[in-house]
Amino acid sequence: MDSELYKKAEQFIIDSFTKIGEIGQIKHFLRTAYWMKELEPSADDALLIAAVSHDIERANRQKDAFKKIHQLGYTNPDFLRLH
């Protein structure tokens, strides 16, 4: 996870969630990329960037919508549609 492209994607995630005050979310993204590399040591930049940015839409939701969707649960059709 040392490539410049990956570092830029990771920084974009960090900046996006810091901007909306959801820094607690950042760990989730970084751990996903970490585990991708652990499970698939030959994972290329595309796969690692997909892992670290897999829930980026969360940074673009209004805070109230984010909380409401999570109350519905991850298998709720409304959550899945937005996701």
C-alpha positions in Angstrom: 0.0 0.0 0.0 2.9 2.2 -0.8 2.0 3.4 -4.3 1.3 7.1 -4.9 -2.1 6.3 -6.4 -3.2 4.4 -3.3 -1.8 7.1 -1.0 -3.9 9.7 -2.9 -7.0 7.6 -2.6 -6.4 7.0 1.1 -5.9 10.7 1.7 -9.1 11.5 -0.2 -11.0 9.2 2.2 -9.3 10.7 5.3 -10.0 14.3 4.0 -13.6 13.5 3.1 -14.6 12.0 6.4 -12.6 14.6 8.4 -14.5 17.3 6.5 -17.9 16.0 7.7 -16.7 15.3 11.2 -16.9 11.5 10.9 -13.3 10.6 11.7 -14.5 7.5 13.5 -15.4 6.1 10.0 -11.8 6.3 8.7 -10.6 3.3 10.7 -13.2 1.1 8.9 -11.8 2.0 5.5 -8.2 1.6 6.5 -8.8 -1.7 8.1 -10.6 -3.0 5.0 -7.6 -2.1 2.8 -5.3 -3.7 5.5 -7.3 -7.0 5.5 -7.4 -7.0 1.7 -3.6 -6.9 1.6 -3.4 -9.5 4.4 -5.8 -11.9 2.6 -4.4 -11.2 -0.9 -0.8 -10.2 -0.7 -0.6 -9.7 -4.5 -3.5 -7.3 -4.5 -2.9 -4.5 -7.0 -3.7 -0.8 -6.6 -7.1 -1.2 -8.2 -8.2 -3.7 -5.6 -6.7 -1.8 -2.7 -8.3 1.5 -3.8 -11.6 -0.3 -4.2 -11.2 -1.7 -0.6 -10.3 1.7 1.0 -13.1 3.6 -0.9 -15.9 1.0 -0.8 -18.3 3.1 1.2 -17.3 6.6 0.0 -20.9 7.5 -0.5 -21.2 7.9 3.3 -19.1 11.1 3.0 -21.8 12.7 0.8 -24.9 11.9 2.8 -26.5 14.4 5.1 -25.8 13.4 8.7 -29.5 12.8 9.5 -29.9 10.5 6.5 -26.7 8.6 7.6 -28.2 8.0 11.1 -31.6 7.1 9.8 -30.3 4.6 7.3 -28.1 2.8 9.9 -31.2 2.5 12.2 -32.9 0.6 9.4 -30.2 -2.0 9.2 -27.8 -3.1 6.5 -30.2 -5.5 4.8 -33.0 -2.9 4.5 -33.8 -2.2 0.9 -33.7 1.6 1.5 -30.2 1.3 2.9 -29.1 -1.0 0.1 -30.5 1.3 -2.6 -28.5 4.3 -1.2 -25.5 2.2 -0.8 
